[in-house]
Structure formats: C-alpha cells, structure tokens
Amino acid sequence: MDQSQALELLIKSQSEQIRQLTEANAKQAEQMSDLQQKIDKLLSQIAWFTRQFYGRKSEKLSRLDPNQLNLFETLEDEKKHLEEIEAERIEAEKQIEESTSSRKKTPFQQKAT
C-alpha cells in the first residue's frame, strides 16, 4: 500500500465519520427542539397553576362590597351591625325633622296646613 492509497482510505473514513456526525447532530437538534417545546408547555402549565393557586380569587374580592356578608360573622356581630344601621337611620331622621321644622313655611305650605 502506497501513500496515495493510504490517504484515500483516510479521506473515505473521515468523510464517513463526518456523515455520521452530521446525522447525529440533526437527530440531536430535533430532540432539542422537542425538549424545548416540552419545556415551554410545562412552563405555561406552571404559570397557569400558579395563577390558580396564588392568583386573585372572587372570594377575596368580596371585601370590596360592604354589603357582602362574611361567612364567619356571628349572629352577635350581625345584630350589632343592624343596631348601628338603625341608630344611624334614627339620627338621620332627627336631622331631617330639625332642618324641616326650622325652615320658614312657604305660602303654599301655610295654605295646606
């Protein structure tokens, strides 16, 4: 075997090795793409679960409505709240009576009485 045949054999083996490496590289690139898609899908699922678990819920928004009753309020708390409302209503009626009685009556109101 002379030197030229040895070089040809070396070139053939190296080109075969390049072909095999190119195929392996293509397979790995495809696998990497598939894995990246799976990672993206899992990250979106984690984000969704995080929003569901830690995100704002409608139950937490109930405090925005002052008329919304609390599930854990006791009857005493509710009675106290109703008494406060009733006291405010009575006070408002007294203020209305005082302001209307202190006004001067118009001629139309005097004829009606």
Phi, psi and omega in degrees: 000123180268180187292324182291322178291324178295320178293320179296316179297320178296318180295318179297316181293322178290321178293324175295319178295321178296317179298315180296319179293324178295317177297315179298320179297319179296318179296318180293323178295320178294316178298319180296320178296316178298316180295322178295322177295319178295319178298315179298318180296315180294323177296321179292324176294319178298318179297319180296313180296323178296316177297320180293321184279315185255350185289171180290131181248160181296330178297326180284340181276351184297336180290347178287336179260111183292341180276351180288125179282147176274137181298331185257013176288141179273168178296325179296318178298318181293319178296318179298318179296317179294323177296320178297317179297316180296320179296319178295322179294317180296316179299318179295321178295321178296317179296321179294316179298316181296318182289327179282328181284333181276348178286153175282141180281140176281162178303326179294319180291327181290323179293326182289333183263000000 
